[in-house]
Amino acid sequence: MGTDATVVRQTNPFITLGWAVTGRMPGGQPTNDAPVTREQALIAHTRGNAFMLFRENALGAIQPGMLADLVVLDRDYLTVPAGEIFLIRPVATLVGGRLVFGALD
C-alpha cells in the first residue's frame, strides 16, 4: 500500500491510511468494500513497502539493526476516531537522526 497507486491517489499517507481503514474518501464517499484494521494498514504502508523494495531486512520495522526514521504526529493514529485519521498532521520528522521538518520543543 502506498500513496501513488490507490484510488485515493494522494501523497499524504494519512489519506490512504484513512481510506484503507474506513473504506471512504475524506469527504465520505464509499470506495473500498474491504476496509482493514489500523494495524494492517500501517504494516502495509511500512513493512509491505519494504518488502516491495526487497529491503525487508533493512526497512519497515523498528528493530535493532534496521534503518528507521521518526515522525511526531499531532494526534495518535491508533486511538483517534477512524474518520479523523485523514486529519492527522506531522509536527516533526527526523531522518537519519536529523530533524528535517518541524521543531521539537
HELIX and SHEET records of a PDB file:
HELIX    1   1 PRO A   13  THR A   22  1                                  10    
HELIX    2   2 ARG A   38  HIS A   45  1                                   8    
HELIX    3   3 ARG A   47  MET A   52  1                                   6    
HELIX    4   4 ALA A   82  LEU A   87  5                                   6    
SHEET    1   A 3 LEU A  70  LEU A  73  0                                        
SHEET    2   A 3 PRO A  90  VAL A  95 -1                                        
SHEET    3   A 3 ARG A  98  GLY A 102 -1                                        
END                                                                             
